[in-house]
Amino acid sequence: MKILFATSEAFPLVKTGGLGDVAGHLPLALQQLGAEVTLALPAYRSVLEKVDAPVVGWVSTSHGYALLRETTLESSGPRLWLIDHPTFSERPGPPYVDESGEPWRDNSIRFGAFSQALAKLAIGHSGAKEHFDIVHCNDWQTGLVPAYLSVEPERPATLFTIHNLAYQGIFPASCLETLHLPGELWSPLDGLVFHGQLSFIKGGLVFADRLNTVSPTYAREILDDAFGYGLTGLLNHRKRDLSGILNGVDLDEWNPATDRYIPQNYSSATLDDKAINKAALQKEFGLPPDPGAFLIGNVGRIVEQKGVDLIIDALPLLMKLPIQLVLAGSGDSLLEGALRKAAGTWPEKFACYIGYNEKIAHLIEAGADAFLMPSRFEPCGLNQMYSLAYGTPPIVSHTGGLADTVTETTKQTLKTGKATGFFIDKMDAGGINRAVQTALSIHSAPKAWRNLQLAGMRRDFSWEHSAREYIELYEQMTESGKAALAEH
């Protein structure tokens, strides 16, 4: 099976969020299962500075030519195609925004040309006489690929993965003409127009053969108005083609037995050694070295989506409990200021680190007793899976990938050995406080808490597991795709 995996970022070459993690690991896992994968990425200047990728062809787009560069990241890894359009390779800085943090004004042209180039390459035009069985597109930056391919009489099957529906790639309607999009794609009902504007994500949602999200629960949630961002009608129309596959985690990078960032490695067989990391975490954040304190951690973007404002609201209640709380991340400046103020108010019990530091992130996962993650929505989430792997039971909201990866602690799940964490029953300060109190009560029973930790550490969140589900989906698509093309 030959797969063209289209993405706007991939770790370790370029990463701004979860998409980069997926694109950095899933293609390799697919390759290891026997698929023949080509990973396609814009040739950002920062990427070209990291790899040697000779020119092997070219592609014409509505905004000039793009060079096709080719290499592999490692001997056993997938082939890498870099689409070298001047708007990528001649521009410094992050992939989507300028030095002031504002989106590049020509992002429609940049990712429109990228999508157009990939569509041509997918059908063997312009420099690459290839045949692909599947074109796997990811998020709005590649949304026009299925749209361009939809007008081709012979084409590969297309899959569009939604990593976060909140980001849609909305541009002025004039871009429909600027990008030379075929007129049959202009419809507001079954085309690319969304409230009078051009929507890149609709290209994937309308024209891809199959749709999926990065967790089963998120696939169901986006069918409701609260999570659908104005697209629930379209998504419900296509719900028979919609599914969810949970992301994996990099177990080489996030493994307490081998983690190079933590002072003491440990495993399920040496779980008592976790206490050494707890002491180191308390020292790192300037908290009293109290082995008996219930130490809760949080790592992530300091934004309302992650529920950081709810944590702040809950602090007056939480600080009355025999707990310590550490938080690390960056984001909204007002929330960052409120966290700094709180650290000054409760210096013995609460501490924060504003910014991102890989060592601190790993130390929190390894040293905390529990991990607090009250996200308002979470398409998949990674930290709760890291926490389970590190024997750090998560306290989470019941949404998206959090609901798919955490098993609520009840008398029954404790008895059967399936309990792995705690859910917040209401998204407010009181709900967080109640969930923390429940976790605290279980923590006071060492045997029950140990069983909770071990159950989480047994969970399999490897990329191999996720890749097998994608292979099954690809196989379904090639069967149905052939039938659909024959009917057409």
C-alpha positions as CSV (number, residue, x, y, z in Angstrom):
1,M,0.0,0.0,0.0
2,K,1.5,3.4,-1.1
3,I,0.5,6.4,1.0
4,L,1.1,10.1,0.4
5,F,1.0,11.7,3.9
6,A,0.4,15.4,3.5
7,T,1.1,17.7,6.4
8,S,2.2,21.3,7.2
9,E,4.5,20.2,10.0
10,A,6.3,17.1,11.3
11,F,8.6,16.6,14.2
12,P,11.6,16.9,14.4
13,L,11.8,19.2,11.4
14,V,9.1,21.6,12.3
15,K,6.5,21.5,15.1
16,T,4.0,24.0,16.6
17,G,1.6,21.5,18.2
18,G,0.0,18.1,18.2
19,L,-0.1,17.8,14.4
20,G,3.7,17.9,14.3
21,D,3.9,15.0,16.8
22,V,1.4,12.9,14.7
23,A,3.2,13.6,11.4
24,G,6.6,12.9,13.0
25,H,5.7,9.5,14.3
26,L,2.7,8.0,12.5
27,P,4.3,7.7,9.1
28,L,7.3,5.9,10.6
29,A,4.9,3.5,12.5
30,L,3.0,2.9,9.2
31,Q,6.3,2.2,7.4
32,Q,7.3,-0.3,10.1
33,L,4.0,-2.2,9.5
34,G,4.8,-2.6,5.8
35,A,3.2,0.4,4.2
36,E,5.2,2.5,1.7
37,V,4.9,6.0,2.9
38,T,5.9,9.3,1.4
39,L,5.8,12.2,3.9
40,A,5.1,15.5,2.1
41,L,5.9,18.8,3.8
42,P,6.4,22.5,2.8
43,A,10.1,23.3,2.3
44,Y,10.3,26.0,5.0
45,R,13.7,27.7,5.2
46,S,14.2,26.2,8.6
47,V,13.6,22.7,7.3
48,L,16.0,23.2,4.4
49,E,18.7,24.3,6.9
50,K,18.3,20.9,8.7
51,V,18.3,18.4,5.7
52,D,20.0,17.9,2.4
53,A,17.2,17.3,-0.1
54,P,18.2,17.4,-3.8
55,V,15.8,18.6,-6.4
56,V,14.2,15.7,-8.2
57,G,11.4,17.5,-10.1
58,W,9.1,20.4,-10.3
59,V,5.4,21.2,-10.1
60,S,3.4,24.1,-11.7
61,T,0.9,25.9,-9.5
62,S,-1.4,28.8,-9.9
63,H,1.3,30.9,-8.3
64,G,4.4,29.8,-10.1
65,Y,6.6,26.7,-10.0
66,A,7.5,24.6,-6.9
67,L,10.6,22.5,-6.8
68,L,10.2,18.9,-5.6
69,R,13.0,17.9,-3.2
70,E,13.5,14.4,-1.9
71,T,15.3,12.7,1.0
72,T,14.8,10.4,3.9
73,L,15.2,11.3,7.5
74,E,16.6,7.9,8.5
75,S,17.4,4.7,6.7
76,S,14.3,2.8,7.8
77,G,12.0,5.9,7.7
78,P,9.6,7.1,5.1
79,R,10.6,9.0,2.0
80,L,10.4,12.8,2.5
81,W,9.1,15.1,-0.2
82,L,9.7,18.8,0.4
83,I,7.6,21.2,-1.7
84,D,9.9,24.1,-2.4
85,H,7.7,27.1,-3.2
86,P,9.3,30.6,-2.7
87,T,6.7,31.6,-0.1
88,F,8.1,28.8,2.1
89,S,11.8,28.5,1.3
90,E,12.6,32.3,1.0
91,R,10.9,33.2,4.3
92,P,12.4,32.9,7.8
93,G,10.5,32.3,11.0
94,P,7.6,30.0,12.1
95,P,5.5,28.2,9.5
96,Y,2.2,30.2,9.8
97,V,3.0,33.6,11.4
98,D,5.4,36.5,11.0
99,E,7.9,37.9,13.5
100,S,5.1,39.8,15.3
101,G,3.0,36.6,15.7
102,E,0.4,37.6,13.0
103,P,-0.6,35.1,10.4
104,W,1.2,35.6,7.1
105,R,-1.2,37.6,4.8
106,D,-0.6,35.3,1.9
107,N,-1.2,32.0,3.8
108,S,-4.0,31.2,1.3
109,I,-1.5,31.4,-1.6
110,R,1.2,29.5,0.3
111,F,-1.0,26.5,1.4
112,G,-3.1,26.8,-1.8
113,A,0.0,26.3,-3.9
114,F,1.2,23.5,-1.5
115,S,-2.2,21.7,-1.9
116,Q,-2.3,22.1,-5.7
117,A,1.3,20.8,-6.0
118,L,0.4,17.7,-3.9
119,A,-2.7,17.0,-5.9
120,K,-0.7,17.0,-9.1
121,L,2.0,14.8,-7.6
122,A,-0.6,12.4,-6.3
123,I,-1.9,11.6,-9.8
124,G,1.6,11.4,-11.3
125,H,1.9,14.8,-12.9
126,S,4.8,17.2,-13.0
127,G,8.0,15.5,-11.9
128,A,6.8,12.3,-10.1
129,K,5.5,9.4,-12.0
130,E,4.0,7.8,-9.0
131,H,0.9,5.9,-8.1
132,F,-0.5,6.2,-4.6
133,D,-3.3,4.2,-3.1
134,I,-4.1,6.8,-0.4
135,V,-3.6,10.5,0.1
136,H,-3.8,11.2,3.8
137,C,-4.4,14.9,4.5
138,N,-4.1,16.7,7.8
139,D,-5.9,19.9,9.0
140,W,-6.8,22.9,7.0
141,Q,-3.4,23.5,5.5
142,T,-3.9,20.4,3.2
143,G,-7.7,20.8,2.9
144,L,-7.6,21.8,-0.7
145,V,-5.9,18.6,-1.8
146,P,-9.1,16.5,-1.8
147,A,-10.9,19.4,-3.5
148,Y,-8.4,19.6,-6.3
149,L,-8.4,15.7,-6.7
150,S,-12.2,15.6,-6.7
151,V,-12.2,16.9,-10.3
152,E,-9.8,14.2,-11.5
153,P,-11.3,11.2,-13.2
154,E,-8.7,8.8,-11.8
155,R,-7.3,9.5,-8.4
156,P,-6.2,7.9,-5.2
157,A,-8.6,7.5,-2.3
158,T,-8.4,10.5,0.2
159,L,-8.5,10.7,4.0
160,F,-8.8,14.0,5.8
161,T,-7.8,14.0,9.5
162,I,-9.2,16.8,11.8
163,H,-6.7,17.5,14.5
164,N,-8.5,20.6,15.8
165,L,-11.7,21.9,14.2
166,A,-11.3,25.3,15.8
167,Y,-8.6,26.1,13.1
168,Q,-10.3,26.2,9.7
169,G,-8.3,28.3,7.2
170,I,-10.8,31.0,6.4
171,F,-9.9,33.5,3.7
172,P,-11.7,36.1,1.5
173,A,-13.9,34.7,-1.2
174,S,-11.7,36.4,-3.8
175,C,-9.1,33.6,-3.1
176,L,-11.3,31.2,-5.0
177,E,-10.4,33.0,-8.2
178,T,-6.8,33.8,-7.1
179,L,-6.1,30.1,-6.5
180,H,-7.7,29.2,-9.9
181,L,-10.0,26.8,-8.2
182,P,-12.4,25.1,-10.6
183,G,-15.8,26.7,-10.7
184,E,-17.6,23.6,-9.5
185,L,-15.9,23.9,-6.1
186,W,-17.3,27.3,-5.4
187,S,-20.7,26.2,-4.0
188,P,-21.6,27.2,-0.4
189,L,-23.6,23.9,-0.1
190,D,-21.3,21.2,-1.5
191,G,-18.2,23.3,-2.2
192,L,-15.6,25.5,-0.5
193,V,-17.7,28.6,0.4
194,F,-18.4,29.2,4.1
195,H,-20.4,32.3,5.0
196,G,-19.3,34.1,1.9
197,Q,-15.6,33.2,2.4
198,L,-13.2,30.5,1.2
199,S,-12.8,27.6,3.8
200,F,-9.8,25.4,3.3
201,I,-11.1,22.9,5.9
202,K,-14.3,22.4,3.9
203,G,-12.1,21.1,1.1
204,G,-11.3,18.1,3.3
205,L,-14.7,17.8,4.9
206,V,-16.7,17.9,1.7
207,F,-14.4,16.2,-0.8
208,A,-12.3,13.6,1.1
209,D,-13.6,10.0,0.8
210,R,-13.3,9.5,4.5
211,L,-12.9,11.7,7.6
212,N,-11.4,11.0,10.9
213,T,-10.4,12.8,14.1
214,V,-7.7,12.0,16.7
215,S,-10.0,10.3,19.2
216,P,-13.3,8.5,19.0
217,T,-15.0,10.8,21.5
218,Y,-14.0,13.9,19.6
219,A,-15.4,12.4,16.4
220,R,-18.8,12.3,18.2
221,E,-18.5,15.7,19.9
222,I,-18.0,17.6,16.7
223,L,-21.4,16.5,15.6
224,D,-22.8,18.8,18.3
225,D,-23.0,22.6,18.0
226,A,-20.9,23.1,21.1
227,F,-17.8,21.6,19.4
228,G,-18.7,21.9,15.7
229,Y,-17.6,25.5,15.0
230,G,-20.4,26.1,12.5
231,L,-19.8,22.9,10.6
232,T,-22.1,20.5,12.5
233,G,-24.6,20.4,9.6
234,L,-21.9,19.3,7.1
235,L,-20.3,16.9,9.6
236,N,-23.7,15.2,10.4
237,H,-24.3,14.9,6.7
238,R,-21.0,13.0,6.5
239,K,-21.1,11.2,9.8
240,R,-21.2,7.7,8.1
241,D,-17.7,8.6,6.7
242,L,-16.4,9.9,10.0
243,S,-14.5,8.0,12.6
244,G,-11.9,8.6,15.4
245,I,-8.5,7.0,15.9
246,L,-6.6,7.9,19.1
247,N,-3.1,9.4,18.7
248,G,-0.1,7.5,20.1
249,V,2.8,8.8,22.1
250,D,6.5,8.6,21.6
251,L,7.5,5.9,24.1
252,D,11.2,6.5,23.4
253,E,10.9,10.1,24.6
254,W,8.2,9.6,27.3
255,N,9.2,6.5,29.3
256,P,10.0,6.8,33.0
257,A,12.4,3.8,32.7
258,T,14.7,5.6,30.2
259,D,13.8,9.3,30.5
260,R,17.0,11.3,30.3
261,Y,15.5,14.4,31.9
262,I,14.5,13.0,35.3
263,P,16.9,12.4,38.2
264,Q,15.7,8.9,38.9
265,N,14.4,6.4,36.3
266,Y,11.7,3.9,37.5
267,S,9.2,1.4,36.2
268,S,6.2,-0.4,37.5
269,A,8.6,-2.8,39.2
270,T,10.5,0.0,40.9
271,L,7.6,2.5,41.5
272,D,8.9,3.5,44.9
273,D,11.8,5.3,43.2
274,K,9.2,7.8,41.8
275,A,9.5,9.5,45.3
276,I,13.0,10.7,44.4
277,N,11.6,12.7,41.5
278,K,8.9,14.1,43.7
279,A,11.5,15.5,46.1
280,A,13.4,16.9,43.1
281,L,10.2,18.6,41.8
282,Q,9.5,20.2,45.1
283,K,13.1,21.5,45.2
284,E,12.9,22.8,41.6
285,F,9.8,24.8,42.4
286,G,10.9,26.0,45.8
287,L,8.1,24.1,47.7
288,P,8.6,22.6,51.2
289,P,10.2,19.1,50.9
290,D,7.1,17.2,52.2
291,P,6.9,13.6,51.0
292,G,3.4,13.3,52.4
293,A,1.9,16.3,50.5
294,F,-0.3,15.4,47.6
295,L,1.6,17.0,44.8
296,I,-0.4,17.8,41.7
297,G,1.1,18.9,38.4
298,N,0.0,20.7,35.2
299,V,1.9,21.3,32.0
300,G,0.4,22.9,28.9
301,R,-0.6,26.1,27.1
302,I,-1.9,28.7,29.6
303,V,-5.2,29.4,27.7
304,E,-8.9,29.0,28.5
305,Q,-9.2,25.9,26.3
306,K,-6.9,24.1,28.7
307,G,-9.0,25.3,31.7
308,V,-6.3,27.3,33.3
309,D,-8.8,30.0,34.3
310,L,-10.8,27.4,36.1
311,I,-7.7,26.3,38.0
312,I,-7.1,29.9,39.1
313,D,-10.7,30.2,40.2
314,A,-10.4,26.9,42.2
315,L,-7.2,27.9,44.0
316,P,-8.9,29.4,47.1
317,L,-10.6,26.1,47.6
318,L,-7.6,23.9,46.7
319,M,-5.2,25.7,48.9
320,K,-7.3,24.7,51.9
321,L,-6.5,21.0,51.2
322,P,-3.3,19.2,52.2
323,I,-1.9,19.5,48.6
324,Q,0.8,21.2,46.6
325,L,0.3,22.4,43.0
326,V,2.9,23.1,40.3
327,L,2.1,24.5,36.9
328,A,4.3,25.1,33.8
329,G,3.5,26.7,30.5
330,S,2.9,29.9,28.6
331,G,0.1,31.6,26.7
332,D,-2.4,34.3,27.7
333,S,-0.6,37.1,29.5
334,L,-3.5,37.9,31.8
335,L,-3.7,34.3,33.0
336,E,0.1,34.2,33.4
337,G,-0.1,37.3,35.6
338,A,-2.9,35.7,37.7
339,L,-0.7,32.6,38.2
340,R,2.3,34.7,39.3
341,K,0.1,36.5,41.8
342,A,-1.3,33.3,43.1
343,A,2.3,31.9,43.6
344,G,3.0,35.0,45.7
345,T,-0.2,34.5,47.7
346,W,0.4,30.8,48.5
347,P,4.2,30.4,48.2
348,E,4.2,27.2,50.4
349,K,1.6,25.4,48.3
350,F,1.6,26.8,44.8
351,A,4.3,27.5,42.3
352,C,4.5,28.1,38.5
353,Y,7.0,28.3,35.7
354,I,6.0,30.6,32.9
355,G,7.6,29.3,29.6
356,Y,8.3,25.9,28.2
357,N,11.2,23.8,29.4
358,E,11.5,20.2,28.3
359,K,13.3,19.1,31.5
360,I,10.6,20.7,33.8
361,A,7.8,19.1,31.7
362,H,9.3,15.7,32.2
363,L,10.1,16.3,35.9
364,I,6.4,17.3,36.5
365,E,5.2,14.1,34.9
366,A,7.6,12.0,36.9
367,G,7.5,13.8,40.2
368,A,3.8,14.7,40.6
369,D,1.4,12.4,42.4
370,A,-1.4,13.4,40.1
371,F,-1.8,15.5,36.9
372,L,-4.6,18.1,36.6
373,M,-6.0,18.7,33.1
374,P,-9.4,20.4,33.0
375,S,-9.6,21.1,29.3
376,R,-12.8,22.6,27.9
377,F,-12.2,20.5,24.8
378,E,-9.3,18.2,23.8
379,P,-9.3,16.5,20.4
380,C,-6.8,13.9,21.7
381,G,-4.4,15.3,24.4
382,L,-1.0,13.9,25.1
383,N,-0.2,14.8,28.7
384,Q,-2.9,12.5,30.2
385,M,-1.2,9.6,28.3
386,Y,2.2,10.7,29.5
387,S,0.8,10.8,33.0
388,L,-0.6,7.3,32.8
389,A,2.7,6.0,31.6
390,Y,4.5,7.7,34.5
391,G,2.2,6.4,37.2
392,T,0.8,9.9,37.7
393,P,-3.0,9.4,37.7
394,P,-4.7,12.2,35.7
395,I,-7.6,14.4,37.0
396,V,-9.4,15.4,33.8
397,S,-12.5,16.8,32.2
398,H,-14.8,14.3,30.4
399,T,-14.1,15.4,26.8
400,G,-12.4,14.2,23.6
401,G,-9.3,12.0,24.0
402,L,-9.4,12.5,27.8
403,A,-12.6,10.5,27.9
404,D,-11.1,7.8,25.7
405,T,-7.8,7.3,27.6
406,V,-8.8,7.7,31.3
407,T,-11.0,5.2,33.2
408,E,-13.0,6.7,36.1
409,T,-12.1,5.6,39.6
410,T,-15.1,4.0,41.2
411,K,-15.6,1.1,43.6
412,Q,-16.2,-1.3,40.7
413,T,-13.3,-0.1,38.6
414,L,-11.0,-0.2,41.6
415,K,-12.1,-3.8,42.3
416,T,-11.6,-4.9,38.8
417,G,-8.2,-3.1,38.4
418,K,-9.3,-0.9,35.6
419,A,-9.4,2.5,37.3
420,T,-6.7,4.9,36.1
421,G,-7.8,8.4,37.0
422,F,-10.5,10.9,37.9
423,F,-13.1,13.0,36.0
424,I,-14.2,16.5,36.9
425,D,-18.1,16.3,37.2
426,K,-18.7,20.0,36.5
427,M,-16.4,22.5,34.7
428,D,-16.1,25.1,37.5
429,A,-14.0,25.7,40.6
430,G,-16.3,23.4,42.7
431,G,-16.0,20.6,40.2
432,I,-12.2,20.7,40.2
433,N,-12.2,20.9,44.0
434,R,-14.4,17.8,44.3
435,A,-12.3,15.8,41.8
436,V,-9.1,16.7,43.7
437,Q,-10.7,15.7,47.0
438,T,-11.7,12.4,45.5
439,A,-8.2,11.8,44.3
440,L,-6.8,12.8,47.7
441,S,-9.0,10.3,49.5
442,I,-7.8,7.5,47.2
443,H,-4.2,8.7,47.7
444,S,-4.6,8.2,51.4
445,A,-5.0,4.5,50.8
446,P,-1.6,3.4,49.5
447,K,-2.6,0.0,48.2
448,A,-5.5,1.4,46.2
449,W,-3.4,4.3,44.8
450,R,-0.6,1.8,43.8
451,N,-3.2,-0.3,41.9
452,L,-4.4,2.9,40.2
453,Q,-0.8,3.8,39.1
454,L,-0.1,0.3,37.8
455,A,-3.3,0.1,35.8
456,G,-2.4,3.3,34.0
457,M,1.2,2.2,33.4
458,R,-0.2,-1.0,31.7
459,R,-2.1,0.9,29.0
460,D,-0.7,0.7,25.5
461,F,-0.6,4.1,23.8
462,S,2.1,3.2,21.3
463,W,2.1,4.5,17.8
464,E,2.1,1.0,16.5
465,H,-1.4,0.5,18.0
466,S,-2.6,3.7,16.3
467,A,-0.9,2.8,13.0
468,R,-2.7,-0.6,12.9
469,E,-6.0,1.2,13.1
470,Y,-5.0,3.5,10.3
471,I,-4.0,0.5,8.1
472,E,-7.4,-1.0,8.7
473,L,-9.1,2.3,7.6
474,Y,-6.9,2.6,4.5
475,E,-7.8,-1.0,3.5
476,Q,-11.5,-0.1,3.9
477,M,-11.0,3.0,1.8
478,T,-9.2,1.2,-1.1
479,E,-12.1,-1.3,-1.3
480,S,-14.8,1.4,-1.2
481,G,-12.7,3.8,-3.2
482,K,-12.4,1.4,-6.1
483,A,-16.1,0.8,-6.0
484,A,-16.9,4.5,-6.0
485,L,-14.5,5.2,-8.9
486,A,-16.0,2.3,-10.9
487,E,-19.5,3.7,-10.3
488,H,-18.3,7.2,-11.3
